[in-house]
Amino acid sequence: MTRQQKYQFVTDYFLTHAPNAETELYYDNPYQLLVAVILSAQCTDKRVNQTTPAFFKKFPSAQVLSKASFEQVLPLIQSISYPNNKSKHLIGMAQKLISDFGGKVPMTVDELIQLPGVGRKTANVITSVIDNQPNMAVDTHVFRVSRRIGLVPSTATTPLAVEKILTQNFPAELIHKAHHWLILHGRYTCVARGPACEKCGLQELCVAFKRKAF
């Protein structure tokens, strides 16, 4: 199966089985999504969703958060991984949104990565989810699944390398969906240990399944 055929196979499969795939983070506006994605680094979406309601009640906007103290933010995200750093990042992010962007979340990767706590992966999530931009956020799930099933070669050893290959081969208008296809497939089917191959519809092209290399 050629690379083009593999991408067509994956696209057809997920358009049939997960046509409406989307983020599992709860949010009502770009500010809330930005906060949630910053909190989700090395933490589960489920834990973040349990945390953000109280956070957004106290800090409903960047304007309010920009005036918060570390001591006010930390208790609200104490159950999240790396709460100390994330508290500082959230306050700094809000302050920069106010000072440099008029309180509005920018919609380019280059602008977003200027914000504390925001790297390329987070910026790709924000722009693809909010604006359907053809940006691919490569987290551990996307990295694992794309290599396992053979969408990218084993020589692609960094998130950026994987990102470039995926964005070059998925149709541009579907990249924002493909991001969620791969994440959710990795989260619930192609898990790191003991993947559920028996219920996976991608066995036909999966390199790891054929080699039993998990």
JODA-V881716 format. One record per residue. N is the residue number from 1. RES is the residue in three letters. OMEGA is omega in degrees with one decimal (none if undefined). Layout:
BEGIN
N & RES & OMEGA
N & RES & OMEGA
END
This chain:
BEGIN
1 & MET & 179.8
2 & THR & 178.3
3 & ARG & 179.6
4 & GLN & 179.2
5 & GLN & 178.0
6 & LYS & -179.6
7 & TYR & 177.2
8 & GLN & 178.7
9 & PHE & -179.5
10 & VAL & 179.6
11 & THR & -179.8
12 & ASP & -178.6
13 & TYR & -175.6
14 & PHE & 174.5
15 & LEU & 177.9
16 & THR & -171.2
17 & HIS & 179.2
18 & ALA & -174.3
19 & PRO & -176.1
20 & ASN & -179.8
21 & ALA & -179.4
22 & GLU & -179.3
23 & THR & 177.0
24 & GLU & 174.8
25 & LEU & 178.6
26 & TYR & 177.7
27 & TYR & 178.4
28 & ASP & -177.4
29 & ASN & -177.4
30 & PRO & 177.9
31 & TYR & -179.0
32 & GLN & 178.4
33 & LEU & 179.6
34 & LEU & 176.7
35 & VAL & -177.0
36 & ALA & -178.9
37 & VAL & 175.7
38 & ILE & 179.7
39 & LEU & -173.4
40 & SER & 179.6
41 & ALA & -179.1
42 & GLN & 177.6
43 & CYS & -177.3
44 & THR & 175.9
45 & ASP & 179.9
46 & LYS & 179.3
47 & ARG & 178.7
48 & VAL & -178.7
49 & ASN & 175.9
50 & GLN & -174.0
51 & THR & -169.9
52 & THR & -179.9
53 & PRO & 179.8
54 & ALA & 179.3
55 & PHE & -177.9
56 & PHE & 176.1
57 & LYS & -179.1
58 & LYS & -178.5
59 & PHE & -173.7
60 & PRO & -178.3
61 & SER & 176.4
62 & ALA & 179.7
63 & GLN & -179.4
64 & VAL & -178.4
65 & LEU & -177.6
66 & SER & -179.0
67 & LYS & -176.5
68 & ALA & 173.9
69 & SER & 176.8
70 & PHE & -177.4
71 & GLU & 178.2
72 & GLN & -176.1
73 & VAL & -172.8
74 & LEU & -177.4
75 & PRO & -177.3
76 & LEU & -179.1
77 & ILE & -175.9
78 & GLN & -177.6
79 & SER & 179.3
80 & ILE & 176.7
81 & SER & 178.9
82 & TYR & -175.8
83 & PRO & -179.6
84 & ASN & 179.8
85 & ASN & -177.3
86 & LYS & 175.5
87 & SER & 179.3
88 & LYS & -179.4
89 & HIS & -177.9
90 & LEU & 178.9
91 & ILE & 179.2
92 & GLY & 177.6
93 & MET & -178.9
94 & ALA & -180.0
95 & GLN & 179.7
96 & LYS & 175.0
97 & LEU & -178.7
98 & ILE & -173.6
99 & SER & -172.6
100 & ASP & -173.3
101 & PHE & 176.8
102 & GLY & 178.2
103 & GLY & -178.4
104 & LYS & 178.9
105 & VAL & 179.5
106 & PRO & -175.9
107 & MET & 169.5
108 & THR & -179.8
109 & VAL & -177.9
110 & ASP & 178.9
111 & GLU & -176.9
112 & LEU & -176.8
113 & ILE & 172.7
114 & GLN & -177.4
115 & LEU & 175.5
116 & PRO & 177.9
117 & GLY & -177.5
118 & VAL & 174.0
119 & GLY & -176.6
120 & ARG & -178.8
121 & LYS & 179.7
122 & THR & 179.5
123 & ALA & 177.9
124 & ASN & 177.4
125 & VAL & -176.5
126 & ILE & -176.0
127 & THR & -179.7
128 & SER & -178.2
129 & VAL & -176.3
130 & ILE & -170.3
131 & ASP & -179.7
132 & ASN & 178.2
133 & GLN & -177.2
134 & PRO & -179.9
135 & ASN & -175.8
136 & MET & 175.6
137 & ALA & -177.5
138 & VAL & 174.0
139 & ASP & -177.3
140 & THR & -179.7
141 & HIS & 179.9
142 & VAL & 179.9
143 & PHE & -177.3
144 & ARG & -173.8
145 & VAL & -176.4
146 & SER & 177.8
147 & ARG & -178.6
148 & ARG & -174.2
149 & ILE & 173.0
150 & GLY & 175.3
151 & LEU & 175.2
152 & VAL & -178.8
153 & PRO & 179.4
154 & SER & 178.8
155 & THR & 175.4
156 & ALA & -168.6
157 & THR & 178.5
158 & THR & 176.8
159 & PRO & -179.2
160 & LEU & 178.4
161 & ALA & 178.3
162 & VAL & 178.7
163 & GLU & -177.3
164 & LYS & -179.2
165 & ILE & -179.2
166 & LEU & -178.2
167 & THR & 177.7
168 & GLN & -171.3
169 & ASN & 172.3
170 & PHE & 174.2
171 & PRO & -174.4
172 & ALA & -176.5
173 & GLU & -179.1
174 & LEU & -176.1
175 & ILE & 180.0
176 & HIS & 175.4
177 & LYS & -177.9
178 & ALA & 175.6
179 & HIS & -179.2
180 & HIS & 176.5
181 & TRP & -175.6
182 & LEU & 178.1
183 & ILE & -175.6
184 & LEU & 176.6
185 & HIS & 178.2
186 & GLY & -177.8
187 & ARG & -171.7
188 & TYR & -178.0
189 & THR & -177.8
190 & CYS & -176.5
191 & VAL & -173.9
192 & ALA & -179.0
193 & ARG & 179.5
194 & GLY & 179.5
195 & PRO & -176.5
196 & ALA & -175.8
197 & CYS & -175.9
198 & GLU & 179.2
199 & LYS & -178.5
200 & CYS & 179.7
201 & GLY & -177.6
202 & LEU & -178.1
203 & GLN & -174.5
204 & GLU & -178.2
205 & LEU & -172.5
206 & CYS & -179.9
207 & VAL & -177.5
208 & ALA & 179.5
209 & PHE & -178.4
210 & LYS & -179.4
211 & ARG & -173.7
212 & LYS & -176.4
213 & ALA & -179.5
214 & PHE & none
END
